[in-house]
Amino acid sequence: MKSLYDVQQLLEKFGVLVHLGKRKWDIELMAIELDRLHQANVISRREYLTAKLILRQQHELEEEHENDPDWY
């Protein structure tokens, strides 16, 4: 697992489809859903930690872009 797309694919395996209309919100909801899957012991600790790292990195990028008026 290397990208946000990979995390989305992992969630889709469990019927979790996320599309709120804003990438930052999607990432936040994916993190919540990932926590639930981990608590239910349906994904491995390694998958969970890898996915959480990817989500954290992507969330940070989104926050940087929100604060950069020249981004969009």
C-alpha distances in whole Angstrom, upper triangle without the diagonal:
4,6,9,9,6,7,10,10,9,12,14,14,16,18,17,18,18,20,23,24,22,19,20,21,18,16,18,18,15,15,18,17,14,17,19,16,16,20,20,18,16,13,13,13,10,8,10,11,7,7,11,10,9,11,14,13,14,17,18,18,20,22,23,24,26,28,28,31,30,27,28
4,7,8,6,8,11,11,11,14,16,17,19,20,19,19,18,20,22,23,21,17,18,20,17,15,18,19,15,15,19,18,16,18,21,19,18,22,23,21,20,16,16,16,13,11,13,12,8,8,11,10,7,10,13,11,11,15,16,15,17,20,20,21,23,25,25,28,27,24,25
4,5,5,7,9,10,11,13,14,16,18,19,17,16,15,17,19,19,18,14,15,17,14,12,15,16,13,14,17,17,15,18,20,18,19,22,23,22,20,17,18,17,15,12,13,13,10,8,11,10,6,9,11,10,9,12,14,13,14,17,18,18,20,23,23,25,24,21,21
4,5,5,6,9,10,11,12,15,16,17,14,13,12,13,15,16,14,10,12,13,10,8,12,13,10,11,15,14,12,16,18,17,17,21,22,21,19,17,18,18,16,13,13,13,11,8,10,10,6,7,10,9,7,10,13,12,12,15,17,16,18,21,21,24,23,20,20
4,5,5,6,9,10,10,13,15,15,13,12,12,13,15,16,15,12,14,15,12,11,14,14,11,13,16,15,14,17,19,17,19,22,22,22,19,17,18,19,17,14,15,16,13,10,13,13,10,10,14,13,11,14,16,15,15,19,20,19,21,24,24,26,25,21,21
4,5,5,6,9,10,11,13,14,13,13,13,15,18,19,18,15,16,17,14,13,16,15,12,13,16,14,13,16,18,15,16,20,20,19,17,14,15,16,14,11,12,13,10,8,12,12,9,11,14,14,12,15,18,17,18,21,22,22,24,26,27,29,28,24,25
4,5,5,6,9,10,12,13,11,11,11,13,16,17,17,13,14,15,11,10,12,12,8,10,12,11,9,12,14,12,13,17,17,17,14,12,13,14,13,9,10,11,9,6,9,10,8,8,12,12,11,13,16,16,16,19,21,21,22,25,26,28,28,24,25
4,5,5,6,9,10,10,8,8,8,10,13,15,15,12,14,14,10,9,12,11,8,10,13,11,10,14,15,13,15,18,18,18,16,14,16,17,16,12,13,15,13,9,12,14,11,10,14,15,13,14,17,17,17,20,22,21,22,25,26,28,28,24,24
4,5,5,6,9,10,9,9,11,13,17,18,18,16,17,17,14,13,16,14,11,13,15,13,12,16,16,14,16,19,18,18,15,13,15,17,16,12,13,16,14,11,14,16,13,13,17,17,16,18,21,20,20,23,25,24,26,29,29,31,31,27,27
4,5,5,7,9,9,10,12,15,18,20,20,17,18,18,14,13,15,14,10,12,14,11,9,13,13,10,12,15,15,14,11,9,11,13,13,9,10,13,11,9,12,14,12,13,16,17,16,18,21,21,21,24,26,26,27,30,31,33,33,29,29
4,5,5,7,5,7,9,12,15,17,18,16,17,15,12,12,13,11,8,10,11,8,7,11,11,9,11,14,13,14,11,10,13,15,15,11,11,14,13,10,12,15,13,12,16,18,16,17,20,21,20,23,25,25,26,29,30,32,32,29,28
4,5,5,5,6,9,12,15,17,18,17,18,17,13,14,16,13,11,13,14,11,11,15,14,12,15,17,16,16,13,13,16,18,18,14,14,17,16,13,16,18,16,15,19,20,18,20,23,23,22,25,27,27,27,31,32,33,33,30,29
4,6,7,9,12,16,19,21,22,20,22,20,17,17,19,16,13,15,16,12,12,15,14,11,14,16,15,14,11,11,14,17,17,13,14,17,16,14,17,19,18,17,21,22,21,22,26,26,25,28,30,30,31,34,35,37,37,33,32
4,6,9,12,15,18,21,22,20,21,20,16,17,17,15,12,14,14,10,10,13,11,9,12,14,12,12,9,10,14,16,17,14,14,17,17,14,17,20,19,18,21,23,22,22,26,26,26,28,31,30,31,34,35,37,38,34,33
4,6,10,13,16,19,20,19,21,18,15,16,17,14,12,15,14,11,12,15,13,11,15,16,14,16,13,13,17,19,20,17,16,20,20,17,18,21,20,19,22,24,22,22,26,26,25,28,30,30,30,33,35,36,37,33,32
4,6,10,13,16,17,16,17,15,12,13,13,10,9,12,11,8,9,12,11,10,13,15,14,16,13,13,17,19,19,16,15,18,18,14,16,19,17,15,19,21,19,19,23,23,22,24,27,26,26,30,31,33,33,30,29
4,7,10,12,14,13,15,13,10,12,13,10,9,12,12,10,12,15,14,13,17,18,18,19,17,17,20,21,22,18,17,20,19,15,17,19,17,15,19,20,18,18,22,22,20,22,25,24,24,28,29,30,31,27,26
4,6,9,10,10,11,9,6,9,10,7,7,11,11,9,11,14,14,14,17,19,19,21,18,18,21,22,22,18,17,19,19,15,16,18,16,13,16,18,15,15,19,19,17,19,22,21,21,24,25,27,27,24,23
4,6,8,8,10,8,6,9,11,9,10,13,14,13,15,18,18,18,21,22,23,24,22,22,24,25,25,22,20,22,21,17,18,20,18,15,18,19,15,15,19,18,16,18,21,19,19,22,24,24,25,22,20
4,6,8,9,6,6,10,10,9,11,14,14,14,16,18,18,20,22,23,24,26,24,24,26,27,27,24,22,24,23,19,19,21,19,16,18,19,16,15,18,18,15,17,20,18,17,20,22,22,24,21,19
4,7,9,8,7,11,12,12,13,16,17,17,19,21,22,23,25,27,27,29,27,26,29,29,29,26,24,25,24,21,21,22,20,17,19,19,16,15,18,17,14,16,18,16,15,19,20,20,21,18,16
4,6,5,6,9,10,11,12,15,16,17,18,20,21,23,24,26,27,29,27,26,28,28,28,25,23,24,23,19,19,20,17,14,16,16,13,11,14,13,10,12,15,13,11,15,16,17,18,15,13
4,5,5,6,9,10,10,12,14,15,16,18,20,21,22,24,26,27,25,24,25,25,24,21,20,20,19,16,16,16,14,11,13,13,9,9,12,11,8,10,13,11,11,15,16,17,18,14,13
4,5,5,6,9,10,11,13,14,15,17,19,20,21,23,25,26,25,23,25,24,24,21,19,19,18,15,14,15,13,10,10,11,8,6,9,9,6,8,11,10,9,13,15,16,18,15,14
4,5,5,6,8,10,11,12,14,16,17,18,20,21,23,25,24,22,24,24,24,21,19,20,19,16,15,16,15,11,12,14,11,9,12,13,10,11,14,14,12,16,18,19,21,18,17
4,5,5,6,9,10,10,12,14,15,16,18,20,21,22,21,20,22,22,22,19,17,18,17,14,13,15,13,10,12,14,11,9,13,13,11,13,16,15,15,18,20,21,22,19,18
4,6,5,6,9,10,10,12,14,15,16,18,20,21,20,18,20,19,19,16,14,15,14,11,10,11,10,6,8,10,8,6,10,11,9,11,14,14,14,17,19,21,22,19,19
4,5,5,7,9,10,11,13,15,16,17,19,20,20,18,20,19,20,17,15,15,15,12,10,12,12,8,9,12,10,8,11,13,11,12,15,16,15,18,20,22,24,21,21
4,5,5,6,8,10,11,12,14,15,17,19,18,17,19,19,20,17,15,16,16,13,12,15,14,10,12,15,13,11,15,16,14,15,19,19,18,21,23,25,26,23,23
4,5,5,6,9,10,10,12,14,15,16,15,14,16,16,17,14,11,13,13,9,9,12,11,8,11,13,11,11,14,16,14,16,19,19,19,22,24,26,27,24,23
4,5,5,6,9,10,10,12,14,15,15,13,15,14,15,13,10,11,12,8,7,10,10,7,9,12,11,10,13,15,14,15,19,19,19,22,24,26,28,24,25
4,5,5,6,9,10,11,13,14,14,14,16,15,17,15,11,13,15,12,10,13,14,11,12,15,15,13,16,18,17,18,21,22,21,24,26,29,30,27,27
4,5,5,6,9,10,11,13,12,12,14,15,16,13,11,13,14,11,11,14,14,12,14,17,16,15,19,20,19,20,24,24,24,26,29,31,32,29,28
4,5,5,6,9,10,11,10,9,11,11,12,10,7,10,11,8,8,11,12,10,12,15,15,14,18,19,19,20,23,24,24,27,29,31,32,29,29
4,6,5,6,9,10,11,10,11,11,13,11,8,10,12,10,9,12,14,12,13,16,17,16,18,21,20,21,24,25,25,27,30,32,34,30,31
4,5,5,6,9,9,10,12,12,15,13,10,13,15,13,12,16,17,15,16,20,20,19,22,24,23,24,27,28,28,30,33,35,36,33,33
4,5,5,6,6,6,9,10,13,11,8,12,14,12,12,16,16,15,17,20,20,20,23,24,24,25,28,29,29,32,34,36,37,34,34
4,5,5,6,6,7,7,10,9,6,10,12,11,11,14,15,15,16,19,20,20,22,24,24,25,28,29,30,32,34,37,38,34,35
4,5,8,9,10,10,13,13,10,13,15,14,13,17,19,17,19,22,22,22,24,27,26,27,30,31,31,33,36,38,40,37,37
4,6,8,10,11,15,13,12,15,17,16,16,19,21,19,21,24,24,24,27,29,29,30,33,34,34,36,38,41,42,38,39
4,6,7,9,12,11,10,13,15,15,15,18,20,19,21,24,24,24,27,29,29,30,33,34,35,37,39,41,42,39,39
4,7,10,12,10,10,13,15,14,15,18,19,19,21,23,24,24,27,28,28,30,33,33,34,36,38,41,41,38,38
4,7,8,6,7,10,11,11,12,15,16,16,18,20,21,22,24,26,26,28,30,31,32,34,36,38,39,35,36
4,5,5,6,9,10,11,12,14,16,16,18,20,21,22,24,26,27,28,30,32,33,35,36,39,40,36,37
4,6,5,6,8,10,10,12,14,15,16,18,20,21,22,24,26,27,29,30,31,33,35,38,38,35,36
4,5,5,6,8,10,11,12,14,15,17,18,20,21,23,24,26,27,29,30,32,33,37,37,33,35
4,6,5,6,8,10,11,12,14,16,17,18,20,21,22,24,26,27,28,31,32,35,35,31,32
4,6,5,6,9,10,10,12,14,15,16,18,20,21,22,24,26,27,29,30,33,34,30,31
4,5,5,6,9,10,10,12,14,15,16,18,20,21,23,24,26,27,29,32,33,29,31
4,6,5,6,9,10,11,13,14,16,17,19,20,21,23,25,26,27,31,31,27,29
4,5,5,6,9,10,11,12,14,15,16,18,20,21,22,25,26,29,29,25,26
4,5,5,6,9,10,10,12,14,15,16,18,20,21,23,24,27,28,25,26
4,5,5,6,9,10,11,12,14,15,17,19,20,22,23,26,27,23,25
4,5,5,6,9,10,11,12,14,16,17,18,20,21,24,24,21,22
4,5,5,6,9,10,10,12,14,15,16,19,20,23,23,20,21
4,5,5,6,9,10,11,12,14,15,17,19,22,23,20,21
4,5,5,6,9,10,11,12,14,16,17,20,20,17,19
4,5,5,6,9,10,11,12,14,15,18,18,15,16
4,5,5,6,9,10,11,13,14,17,18,15,16
4,5,5,6,9,10,11,13,16,17,14,16
4,5,5,6,9,10,11,14,14,11,13
4,5,5,6,9,10,12,13,10,11
4,5,5,6,9,12,13,11,13
4,5,5,6,10,11,9,12
4,5,5,8,8,6,8
4,6,7,9,8,9
4,6,9,9,11
4,5,6,8
4,6,7
4,6
4
